Amino acid sequence: MMNFAKETANNPIGFHYFQDTLHYSTQDLSTWLPELKRLSAAWVVLLSEAERAIPEQFITGLIESKIEPVIHFKLQLPDSPTAEELRPLFASYARWGVQYVVLFDTPNQSVSWSPAGWSHQDLVERFIDRFLPLALEALRNGLIPVFPPLMPGGSYWDLSFFKSSLQSIQRRGNNDLLQKMAVASFAYTFGHELAWGDGGPEKWNKVRPYLTPEGSEDQRGFNNHVWLRSIAASLGIRDISVILLGAGIKTPDAFYSHEVHAEIVQSILNRVSQKETDEPVLSINFWLLAANSESDSCPQAWISPEG
């Protein structure tokens, strides 16, 4: 067993929970809460449906144990729910003590949109048309909206998508939202060392969309968040808070052997213990706490169905 960071008030260690919405019973809480405590987790990413909330007792059980739930709505585009439709869920989550809600998932990927929705022009503007009302409604209900994780690189270059999104929100007069929201960033390594891309676009200024010259490093690695924060800072949004997702793997479709995975995780934990991560990084969520035996994610689970 690896040595995990001791539980502190600023503990950033977290995990992705099951990648479905079927494990929120009282029995599930009694099973998995001790495991999260054993791993010294202070955060857990939970998937939520748009039609119904995660049960209150599951949410409050985590919060009472000082584990911060991050609620992730993986909404399909362009036909996502309206702010009015999600208002009751936002109100309930806020009342139960939730702080962070991630709205959408990889909107710079074609698979996140219907074929017709992806093919139309002004993709970023049409995404903000859908993101902005939900983010503002979350804010009105006392939640902190989280800009969704973008696939590094992606079908639409993630850095361009992110910059255009922030500029669109600014043009629409919502600077207050930009100062209050957080941003999610994938911590996939893409097979690189953890230091890959550190320094951001200021250091690696020859990188262009889909072109990384020899001798340069880009945002496709653990330090993707450094590049996003640099873009935000260039637009006057300084020290934007970050929630890292998918830590410990190469990409959603590429995984390390158990031995190499253990080394990667330990290296990330060493960075945490040595305070090498920037303060605006709120949490580093590892993929994946657990999965059903028939799930494609089962081989990547930290805890197998057998224990």
N, C-alpha and C positions, 0 to 999 in steps of 0.2 A: 504493500500500500504506500502510495506517495504521501509526502508530508504536505498537508493542505494548510493554506494561510489561516491563522487563528482568527476567530470571529472578532471583529472590531466594529466600531461605529461606522467606519468607512470601508468596510469589506466589499469589494466589487465582484466577488465570485458568485456566479449564477449558472443555471442550467436551463436548457430547453426541456419542457415536459413532453409527454406523449403528443405526437402529431395528429391528434384527433380530439374530439370533444366528448369522448365516452368514458373518461376516467376521472370524474369529478364527484364521486360518491363519498359518503362518510367513510366507507371502508377503504377507498383509495387514499383518502387523506391519512388515515391511520397507518397505511402501508408505506406511503412515500414520504411523509413528513419526517419520520426518523432517519430515512436515507439522506434527505436533504441536509438535516442537521449533522449527520455523520460526515458528510462531505463539506461541512462548514459553509454551506451556501447561504447567501443573504438575498439572493434574487432568483426568480423563476419566471420563465416566459410561458404564458398560457394562451392557447388558441381559443378564441371566442366566436361563436356564431353571431350573425347579425339579428337573428330572430329571437334568441333567448339568451339570458345571462348565464354565466357560470354560477352554480349554486352558492348562495351566501355563506353557508357554513364552510365551504371549501376555501373561499377567499379569506374570511375572517380567521379561520384556523391558521393559515399561513401568516397573516399579519400579526396575530397574537404571538406567534413564534419568531417574530422579527425577520420574516422573509418577505421581501417586497415582490408582489406579483406585477408583472408587465403584461398587460392584456394586448394581444395581437389580433386585429381584425384583418384577415387576408381576403379582402373584398375584390371581387372580379370587376374588371373595367370593360366598357364604360357604364354598365348598368348597376352601379353601386347604390346602396340605400341612401335615402335623403337624411338630412340632419334631423328632421322631424321624426323619422322612423327610428333613428338610433338614440334619440333624446332619453327615452325611459331607461335604456341600458346604461348610458353615460351617468344618469342621475343615480341609479342603483349602485354602480361601481364606485362612484365618488362617495356615496353615503356609507359604503362598507369599508372605505379606507384606501381604495386604489388611488394611485397617483398618475401612472403612466399608461397611455394607450397608443399603440402603434397602429396607424391607419394605412391600410393597403400593404402590398408586398411586391417588390421588384417591378414598379411601373415602367421601367426602361426595358423590360423584356416583352417580346411579342406574345409569349404564352400567357401573360397576365391580362391580355385584352382579347376581345372577340376579334376574329379576322377583319371584320369591317371597321371596328373601332381603331385597330392598329394602322390600317391603311390610309385613314384620313389625315389631312394636313394638320399642323399646329398641335402635335401630340402633347407637348408639355402644357400648353394653354388649356387643352381639354382635360388634362389630368388635374391641373390646379382648379378648374371649374368644379371638380368633384371633391378634391382634398380640402379646399379652403372652407366650405360650409361645415364640414364635419369637424375640422380642427377648431373652428371658432365655437361650435356648439360644445365640444369637449371642454374648451377653455371656460365657457360660460357656466358649465356645471362643476367647475373646480378641479378639472383634470389637466394634466400636462400632455398636450398632443405631441406625438413623436413622428417626424417625417420618416417615411418608410425606407427600409434598406433598398439600395439599388445594387443590381448585380455589377460588380467591378468589370469594366469593359462593357459587356452587355450588348443587346441588340441595338440599343441607342446608347452611345458613349455616356457612361454614368456621370462623369464630371461635367459634361455639357448639359446633361439633363438637370443635374442638381443646381448649377449656376442659373440656368434659365428659369427654373422653378422659383428660386429665391427672388430673382429679378421680377418675376411675374407677381409674386406676393407683394413685393415692394410697390410696384406700379399700381396695384389695387388698393394701396393705402393701408396695409395691414402690418406696419412695422412693429406694432405692439406684440403681435403674434410671433414674429421672428425673434423677438427678444425673450420670449417665454417658452417657446417650444424646444424640444430636444430633437436629435436626429439619430436614427439607427444606421449602423454600418456593419457590413459583413467583415469578419476577421479571418476569412479564409486565407490560407498561406499561398495557394496556387503553386505549391511545391518549393517556395522560396524560404530562405532563412527569415526569422522574425524581424530582422533589421531592414529587410527589403523595402525600399521606397521611403524610408524615414528621411525627414527633411522636406518632403512634399514638393510641390511645383517650384518653390524658390530654389531648391537645390538641383532638381532634375528638370531644368527648364527647356530641354530639347524634346521632351515627350509631347507627342501630338495624338489626337484621336486615332486609335488603331495603328500607331507607329511609335515604337519604342526603340530608338537608335541603339546600336551596339555600344555597350559601356554605360548606358543609362538604366535607370530603374523607374518603374511606374507605380500606379496606385493599386495594382492587382496583387495584393498581399495583405499581411496582418495590419499594416499601417494605412489602410484605405481611409480611415477616419482622419488621419493627419491631413490628407489632401482635401477632404470635405471641409474640415475646419478652416483650412487656409482659404478656400473659396469663400466661405462665409465671412471670414475676417476681411477679405478684400472688398466686400460689399457693406462693411460697417457692422457686421454681426459678430462680435468678439466673444470668445469663450463659450461658444454654443456647447451645451451638454451632449454627450454621446453615450449611446447604449450599443455595445458590441454584441453581435449575434454570430452564431456558427463557429465559435472558436474551437480550434483543435483539429480541423480537417482541411484538406486541400480545397475542394469545391463540393457542391452538393452531390456530384457524381464520382468523386475521386477521394479515396480514404487511405490513411496510412495503415501499416501493419500495427498490431497491438503494441509491439515493442517501440516502434518509432512514434506512435501516438502518445505513449507514456512519456517519451522524451520531449515531445512538443509541448505537452501539457505542463510538464515540470518546468520547461523554459519559460512558459507564460507565467506560471506561478512565481518563478524567481523574479521576473520583471515586476510583478505586483509587490512582492515582499521588499524589493529594492527600490520601490517607488519610481520605476522607470516609465510607468504609464502616466500620461498627463492627467492632471487633476480633473479636467472636464469629463474624463471617461468615468461615467457613473458605475457601469457594470460590464463585466466580461462573461458572457453566457456561453457555456460549453455545449457542444452538440455531442451527445443527446442523453438525457438521464435514462429513459426507458422507452421501449416500444413493444408492440404486440409481436408474438412469434411469427405471425404470417406477414408482418409488415416488411417492406423493402428496407426500412430503417433499422430493423432488428440487429443486423451485424454491427452497427455503429453505436448501439446502446452501451452506456457505461455499466448498467446493471441488466443482465440478461433475464429472460423469463424464468430461468432456472435458479437465479439468485446470484 
